[in-house]
Amino acid sequence: MGYRNKTYVIFDGDNDMWAYAYMKGWKKSEHIDFDFHDAHDINGIRDGSSEDTVKRRLRERLKNTKQAIVLVGTSTKNLYRYVRWEIDMCLELGIPALVVNLNGSKAIDDYCPPLLRKKDAMFVSFRAKIISYAMDDYFDNYRGSYHGHSDDWHYPDKIYQNLGL
């Protein structure tokens, strides 16, 4: 049950906040089967905090996290100050990453940050059902089935079809 573990969501706060807001909305909706324990609820960060303070607080969040979701939009691969740093920290801490393509792609594409290529990340499209499925399947089976193969994982179309997507 991947949704029970704290999930750290990495995204472009300037351009992709809408996608993060959708995920939080899916979680609240009684009509959508979607849940995650949001690690961003840990130790709030105030506007105007120094970069060192922000990174220290983010590191605390990541140390209390078991899994990460990376929301990938058109500019994600070009972000270094926080997004790349957060991905680096996940890799360093051995936190599995579910890469969610906001453009609808079901596999790795050109928008993927290079840092995530061949890192045993799972790539899915931005749909509640497949994200929820991957949180249960990929996160729960990461250590046994996915970790250590240096691959860019994705689900076959049949999985999407079985989920009604």
C-alpha positions as CSV (number, residue, x, y, z in Angstrom):
1,M,0.0,0.0,0.0
2,G,2.3,2.8,-1.3
3,Y,-0.2,5.5,-0.4
4,R,0.4,4.8,3.3
5,N,4.0,5.9,3.2
6,K,5.0,9.5,3.2
7,T,5.3,10.7,-0.4
8,Y,7.5,13.6,-1.4
9,V,6.2,15.4,-4.5
10,I,8.8,17.2,-6.7
11,F,7.6,19.7,-9.2
12,D,8.1,23.1,-10.9
13,G,6.5,25.4,-8.4
14,D,6.1,28.2,-11.0
15,N,4.6,26.3,-13.8
16,D,3.2,22.9,-12.5
17,M,1.6,23.9,-9.2
18,W,-1.7,23.1,-10.9
19,A,-0.8,19.4,-11.1
20,Y,0.1,19.2,-7.5
21,A,-3.1,20.9,-6.6
22,Y,-5.0,18.3,-8.7
23,M,-3.3,15.5,-6.8
24,K,-4.4,17.1,-3.5
25,G,-7.9,17.5,-4.9
26,W,-8.0,13.9,-6.0
27,K,-7.1,12.9,-2.5
28,K,-10.0,14.9,-1.0
29,S,-12.6,13.7,-3.5
30,E,-14.9,11.0,-2.4
31,H,-15.5,10.1,-6.1
32,I,-11.8,9.3,-6.9
33,D,-9.9,6.4,-5.4
34,F,-6.6,8.3,-4.8
35,D,-4.6,8.8,-1.6
36,F,-1.1,9.7,-0.6
37,H,0.5,10.8,2.6
38,D,2.0,14.2,1.6
39,A,5.5,14.8,3.0
40,H,5.0,18.5,2.2
41,D,2.9,18.7,5.3
42,I,6.1,18.3,7.4
43,N,7.8,21.4,8.8
44,G,6.4,24.3,6.8
45,I,8.7,26.6,4.9
46,R,8.0,30.4,4.9
47,D,8.3,32.6,1.9
48,G,11.6,34.6,2.1
49,S,13.6,31.8,3.7
50,S,17.2,31.5,2.6
51,E,18.2,28.8,0.1
52,D,20.2,27.1,2.9
53,T,17.2,27.1,5.2
54,V,14.9,25.8,2.5
55,K,17.3,23.0,1.6
56,R,17.7,22.0,5.3
57,R,14.0,21.8,5.7
58,L,13.5,19.9,2.5
59,R,16.3,17.4,3.6
60,E,14.3,16.8,6.8
61,R,11.2,16.1,4.8
62,L,13.1,13.7,2.5
63,K,14.6,11.8,5.4
64,N,11.0,11.2,6.6
65,T,9.9,10.0,3.1
66,K,9.7,6.5,1.7
67,Q,8.9,7.4,-1.9
68,A,8.8,10.4,-4.4
69,I,6.7,11.5,-7.2
70,V,8.3,13.8,-9.8
71,L,5.8,15.8,-11.8
72,V,7.5,16.5,-15.1
73,G,6.3,19.4,-17.2
74,T,7.9,21.2,-20.1
75,S,10.5,23.0,-18.0
76,T,11.3,20.5,-15.3
77,K,14.5,19.2,-16.8
78,N,15.9,22.8,-16.8
79,L,15.4,23.4,-13.1
80,Y,18.5,23.1,-10.9
81,R,18.2,25.2,-7.8
82,Y,15.6,22.9,-6.0
83,V,14.2,20.3,-8.4
84,R,17.5,18.9,-9.4
85,W,18.7,19.1,-5.8
86,E,15.6,17.2,-4.6
87,I,16.0,14.5,-7.2
88,D,19.7,14.2,-6.3
89,M,18.7,13.8,-2.6
90,C,16.2,11.1,-3.5
91,L,18.8,9.2,-5.4
92,E,21.4,9.6,-2.6
93,L,18.9,8.4,0.0
94,G,17.6,5.5,-2.1
95,I,14.1,6.9,-2.4
96,P,12.2,5.3,-5.4
97,A,10.8,7.9,-7.9
98,L,7.6,7.7,-9.8
99,V,7.9,10.1,-12.7
100,V,4.6,11.5,-13.8
101,N,4.5,13.0,-17.3
102,L,2.2,16.0,-17.4
103,N,2.1,15.9,-21.2
104,G,0.3,12.5,-21.1
105,S,3.3,10.4,-22.1
106,K,3.3,6.9,-20.6
107,A,7.0,6.4,-20.8
108,I,10.3,8.3,-20.6
109,D,10.4,11.3,-23.0
110,D,12.5,14.3,-23.8
111,Y,11.1,16.3,-20.9
112,C,12.6,13.9,-18.3
113,P,15.4,15.4,-16.3
114,P,18.6,13.6,-17.4
115,L,19.4,12.8,-13.8
116,L,16.5,10.3,-13.7
117,R,17.4,8.4,-16.9
118,K,18.4,4.8,-16.2
119,K,17.8,5.1,-12.5
120,D,15.0,2.5,-12.0
121,A,12.3,5.2,-12.1
122,M,8.8,4.3,-13.2
123,F,7.2,6.6,-15.8
124,V,3.4,7.1,-16.1
125,S,1.0,9.6,-17.5
126,F,-0.8,12.2,-15.3
127,R,-4.0,10.3,-14.5
128,A,-5.2,9.5,-10.9
129,K,-5.8,5.8,-11.7
130,I,-2.4,5.0,-13.1
131,I,-0.6,7.1,-10.4
132,S,-2.5,5.3,-7.7
133,Y,-1.8,1.9,-9.3
134,A,1.9,2.7,-9.5
135,M,2.0,3.8,-5.9
136,D,0.7,0.3,-4.9
137,D,2.6,-1.7,-7.5
138,Y,5.9,0.1,-8.1
139,F,6.5,1.5,-4.6
140,D,5.5,-1.7,-2.9
141,N,7.7,-3.9,-5.2
142,Y,10.6,-1.5,-5.8
143,R,13.2,-3.3,-3.7
144,G,12.3,-6.7,-5.2
145,S,11.4,-6.2,-8.8
146,Y,12.6,-2.8,-10.0
147,H,15.6,-1.7,-8.0
148,G,19.1,-2.3,-9.4
149,H,18.2,-2.9,-13.0
150,S,19.1,0.7,-14.2
151,D,16.1,0.9,-16.4
152,D,13.4,3.4,-17.3
153,W,10.3,1.5,-16.3
154,H,6.8,2.0,-17.7
155,Y,3.6,0.0,-17.8
156,P,2.3,-1.6,-21.0
157,D,-0.9,-0.3,-22.6
158,K,-2.8,-3.3,-21.2
159,I,-2.4,-1.9,-17.7
160,Y,-3.9,1.4,-18.7
161,Q,-6.7,-0.4,-20.6
162,N,-7.5,-2.5,-17.5
163,L,-7.7,0.7,-15.5
164,G,-10.1,2.2,-18.0
165,L,-7.6,4.7,-19.4
